Amino acid sequence: MGRPLHATFRALLLATAGIGLLAMPEAVAQSPRRAAPAAAPQPQGVITSVDIRGNQRIEAETIRSYMLLQPGDPYDPDRSDRSLRSLFQTGLFRDVRITRDGSRLVVQVQENPIVNRVAFEGNRRISDDNIRPEIQLRARSVFTPQLAQGDRQRILDLYARRGRYAARVEPKIIELDQNRVDVVFEITEGEVAQVARINFVGNSAFSDSRLREVVATKEQAFYRIFSTSDTFDPDRLSFDRELLRRYYLRNGYPDIQVGNPSAELAPDRSGFFITYPMTEGQRFSFGEITITSAFPNLNTQELRRFIEIRSGDWYDGDAVERTSQAIADAANLRGFPFVDVQPQITRDTDARRINITFAINEAPRIFVERIDIEGNTRTQDRVIRREFRLAEGDAFNAAQVRRSRERIRNLNYFGDVQITSAPGSAPDRTIITTRLQERATGEVSVGGGYSTDAGFLADFGIRERNLSGTGLDARIAATIAQRRSQLDLSITDPAFLDRNLALGADVFYIQRNLLNIANYSERRAGFALRAGWEFNERLRQNVSYSLVQREVYNIQAGASRYVTEQRGSTLLSQVSQTLSYDTRDNFLEPRRGYLIRLGTDLAGLGGDVAYFRGRLDGGLHLPFERILGHEDYVLSFTASVGILESFGNRPDRIVDRFFLGGENLRGFALAGAGPRDLNTGDALGGRFMWTQSSEFRFPLPVPSELGLIGRAFVDIGSLSRTVAGTGIGDTAAPRVGAGVGISWRSPFGLINIDVAQAVAKQRYDETQVVRFGFGTRF
């Protein structure tokens, strides 16, 4: 049975600290550089042998190899002292004595124990598997107090990196037989040291509260239970300095200086007080803005439209950088591949204005010699190379390299993408190296939620976005909801034969419960074949063919006769195309840019219906960050117009028509506006529809990390031209809905709540004041 050796371990620590223990000579214990005191002078002479005593595991010859005195050498006290230190420095012994017995040299050693096992107790937040790689002690290694103390500090450093500065670690030694020990690190993890307060010194242009929104580090708050932003991280402080500096540069302060932040730990080690010192300098605005060119054939007037800064605006360093890059990219597209755009800045200190001249000069002529790809253990090279916007032999273009990196990152196949260039075999050649880090591309998703349109829902999906490393995207998805169920199987090759051509196929089954709209249910089953290609980075064309069996069933007894006559199945054979031009900076929450999309459907090449359906959509997003000082101030205008015309004595069906209300006209229920049977209240849909929405998005007066965004909106729309008959309400008069909403990017998914009032409506329209949507995936 082993026994705790707390006293022994303390003695070992004291021995290594230089206090004479374990019968070590006093001078040796005090300093390895001091010779052992000679109680009695030893006679000088030749050493005839070196005797090793006390060793159990270590061979005598191994010990002698560390000695500076060997048989046949004359005895030298200095070399004896150096031999003693040499043996101690091996870390193999807890005690060493060197004495003389006549002509013999006697080395008495006491070996350090061997580690039998290393264990951890009390650790809950960090597993054994995460701690073990951090320490040096291992099973069957030599134990020394220095190693134990070093490992103790390494564990403390590990906890400190996780924000637990109050952690305590105590190594305990349990002695076993055969000079073995168990090492147990008793850990008290303590609480996470959070940021108690963030202060700024030297700021006058912006308040502390505004600057606290800029930095990534946040103060401790109860609502940050799902965030680590209020956990102290020393590495994050440098990032905060850069965020502050860039924020001031964007708002007219070119001379901003942000000093090294100080972090003071509270006496109880529970929290940090962080202070960012800064010197703001004076605020400048833009003065004269010009473009000069070293290329006579390059029309600088055409390039002025790429300047996003204006005279009189506050100086914006980021905007100057973006403009320089935009001018360089535009010059490249006009046949000038070797350009270097440098903004030349002159100051008018008295007027506090900065004049900018964008000087276009000739850059060194460098060509791409080779493109190397590293780190793609699964994804095929061709999948990566087709995303490059330049090829081997092309003129080197930094903008195209950046765009290539963006495209590769957008594949979502890799956790990290780094592209670097190095000199090639000649001065005008460069080698581009792409270093990748593969990531998992398979997904299994289970989700649930609620929306006003579909009711409570649950969904399940399996997706592989990079099938066998070929870039194929395969997906199976199923949704079950109160008023909608759907099953989809799809596969897409985003670059068929490594060309600018995406091909795909879908098989689907959809069932919708529309009893609350028009007293019937609908199901669709079919397949679609798709193709798409890009004309450039913004302009894209998609075409598709679909064959769908549709059925109107479960018609209620009180349904409109115009719905009842739709009972039964129809076959749809349809060719579709969509042409879109998109400059938005983000597809989900755009802050700037615009979208124009034209879609057309032609049915009648076989099947039971024949019609032409066209739809034109547009959207414009204007940021107000410069004016209002926050990126979430965005004004958006969206509009849509659609028309449906049947031909060939094959009338359209209710499932082919447009419906208005709900998502496309807030303040009205789903399909609540537009043509309706006045006797039954069933929505009949229409053949001509237009909508327009104006929405202003703004931050709410709460911490930004809560993810709450406010919205104020006005929606206008009209739907008309339905079936001919009596008792139908059908007018092209516009409907208007206005209201406010909140979007919350919660940890459980996106939650939208809209409160709207129908301002202009018809007496038979159905309104909806509150619209709620919830969705999550985990």
C-alpha positions, 0 to 999 in steps of 0.5 A, a space after each residue: 500500500 502506498 502512503 502520502 508523502 507530503 513531508 517527503 515532497 516538501 523536502 524534495 522541493 527544499 532540496 532543489 531550492 538549495 536547502 541542505 536536506 537528505 544528508 547533502 553536504 552543506 556547500 553542495 546544497 547551497 550552490 552547485 558552484 561551491 565545492 563541498 567543504 573539506 572537513 579534512 584535506 584529502 591526500 592528492 594522488 592517482 585514482 585507481 577506481 571509481 566505485 558506484 553505490 546506491 544505484 538500482 536502475 541506472 548502470 554504474 557505467 552510465 553514472 561513470 560517464 558523467 564523471 570528469 574523474 576516471 581511473 588513472 586521473 590524478 585527483 582534483 577537488 575542482 573536477 570532483 566538484 564539477 562531477 557532482 554538479 554534472 550528476 545532479 544536472 542529469 535529473 536522475 538523482 535526488 542526492 549524490 555524494 562523492 568521497 575518497 577512500 584511499 585511492 578509490 573514489 566513492 560515488 554514493 547516489 540516491 535515485 529519483 523515483 519513477 512515475 507509476 502514473 499521473 492522475 488529476 482530481 477536481 477538474 470538471 471544466 477541462 478534461 484529463 485528455 486536454 490537460 495531459 498534453 500540457 505537462 511533462 511528467 509521464 508514466 515510467 518517466 523520472 520524477 523530480 520536484 522541479 518537473 512537478 512544480 513546472 507541470 503545476 504552473 503549466 496547468 495553472 496557465 492552461 486554466 488561465 487561458 480559459 479565464 480561470 485565474 483563481 484556479 489552484 493546483 497542488 501536486 501530491 506524491 504517493 510513494 510506492 514500492 520499488 522506488 516508484 511514485 504516483 503523482 496526483 494533481 489536486 485541482 480547484 478550478 475556481 470561477 471564471 475571471 470575467 471582465 468587471 469594468 472597461 474604461 477608456 482614458 483620453 476619449 472625448 469624441 465618443 462616450 465610454 458606452 459607445 466605445 464599449 460597443 466597438 471592442 470585442 471584450 464586454 463587461 460581465 452581464 447576466 444576459 451573456 450566459 451564452 457568450 464568452 465575450 465577457 471572459 478575460 482573454 489577454 489575446 483579445 486586447 490587441 484585437 480590441 486596440 485594432 478595432 478602436 483604431 479602425 473605428 476612429 479612422 472611419 470617423 475622421 481621426 487619422 492621428 488616433 493612437 491607442 496605447 497598450 491596454 492595462 488589465 488589473 485583477 481584482 484582489 479576490 481574482 474574480 474579475 478584471 478592470 481593463 483600461 484602454 488609453 488613447 490620444 484622439 487627435 483632431 478630426 478631419 474631413 475630406 477635401 479635394 479628391 483627384 485621380 492621376 494616372 501614369 497610363 495615357 490611355 486610361 480614362 481617369 474620368 471613367 474611374 471617378 465613379 468608383 470613388 465612394 468618398 466625397 468632399 466634405 465627408 469625415 475622413 474614413 481610412 477604410 473607405 480610402 482603402 476600398 476606393 484604392 482597391 476598386 480603382 485598381 480592379 477597374 483598371 485591371 478590367 480595362 486592360 491594365 493588369 499591372 497597376 498600383 494605386 496609392 492614395 497620396 494624402 496632403 493635410 490642411 491643418 488649419 481647415 482640418 481637411 485632407 486632400 486625397 490623390 489616387 495615383 495610378 502607377 505602373 506596378 512590376 510586371 509579374 506573372 504566375 509561374 505556378 499555383 501550388 495547393 497544400 493541405 487538401 487531404 480529401 478535396 480534389 485539386 481540380 475542385 479548388 483550382 476552378 475557384 481561382 480567378 487567375 491561372 498559371 501564366 496570367 499576370 499576377 493580380 492581387 485583387 484576383 488573388 483575394 477574390 480567389 481566396 473568398 471563393 474558396 472560403 465560400 465553398 465551406 469545405 475548409 476551416 482556414 484558407 491562406 494564399 501566399 506568393 513567393 518569388 519564382 524561377 525568374 524576377 518576373 515570376 511568382 509562385 502562388 501557394 494555397 494552404 488549406 485546412 480541411 473541415 467536415 462537410 457532412 451535416 445532420 440537422 434536426 430542427 423545430 420551431 413555429 411560424 404563423 404560416 406553417 404552424 409548429 414544425 419539425 425538420 430533419 436533414 442529411 447533407 454532404 456538401 463535398 461528396 467524396 471530395 468531388 464538390 458534389 452537393 447531395 441533400 435529403 431534407 424532410 419537414 413536417 408541420 401543421 400546415 405543410 409537409 415536404 420531402 426533398 432529395 437533391 444533388 448538384 454539381 456546381 462546376 460540371 466538367 470543371 466548367 462554368 456550369 452548375 447542373 442539378 436534379 431534385 425529386 420532391 413531395 409537398 403537401 399543404 393544408 390550406 383549409 384556413 385560406 381556401 378550404 382545400 388541401 394540395 399535394 405536389 410530387 415531381 422532379 426538376 432538372 437545373 442548370 446555371 452559369 455566371 456571366 461574371 461575379 454579379 450576373 447569373 443565369 439559371 434555367 430549369 425543367 420541372 414535371 410535377 403532378 399536382 392534386 387539389 383534394 380534401 375540399 370542405 363542404 362549405 368551400 367556394 364553387 370556384 375552389 370545388 371546380 379545381 378538384 382533381 389532379 393536373 400535370 405540369 410540364 414547365 420550363 423556367 429561367 431566372 436572370 439575376 444581377 446581385 451586388 449585395 454584401 450579404 444575402 441574408 442581412 444585406 447592408 449595402 448593394 442592390 438586386 435585380 432578378 427576372 424570372 419567367 415560367 412557360 408551361 404547356 410543352 405537354 401537361 394539362 396547363 399552358 401559361 406564361 408567368 413572369 416576375 420581376 424583383 428588385 431590392 436596394 439597400 442603403 447604409 447609414 453608418 456614416 451619418 448615424 454611426 452604426 452599421 445596423 442603420 440600413 434603409 431598404 427598398 424592395 419591389 416585385 411585380 408578377 403576371 400570369 397569362 394562360 393560353 391554348 384553351 388550357 386555363 390556369 389552376 388555383 395552385 398556379 396563381 399569386 397570393 398576397 398577404 403575410 410575408 409579402 404584405 405585413 398587416 394582412 393574413 397569409 393570402 388575406 388580401 386580394 380576390 376572394 369569394 364573398 360568400 365563403 371567404 375563400 381566397 382565390 388568388 390572382 393573375 397580376 400582383 405588385 408589391 413594394 416594401 420600405 423598411 428601416 433597420 436600426 439597433 435597439 438601445 440594448 447591448 449589441 451582442 444580444 442580437 436585437 434589431 428593430 425594424 419599421 416598415 411600410 408594405 404596399 401591394 395589390 392583387 387582381 384579375 382572378 376567375 370570372 363570376 359573380 360574388 367575387 371581390 376583385 379590385 386592383 386597389 392597393 393595400 397598405 400595411 405599416 408597423 414595427 418589428 424586432 429580429 432576435 438572433 438568439 442562440 436557439 435560432 432567428 426569431 422575428 416578431 412583427 406588429 402591423 396594422 392594415 392601413 388601407 384594405 377592402 372590407 373582405 380582406 383578412 388582417 393580422 396584427 402580430 406575425 411571429 416566426 421561430 426556427 432553430 437547428 441543433 
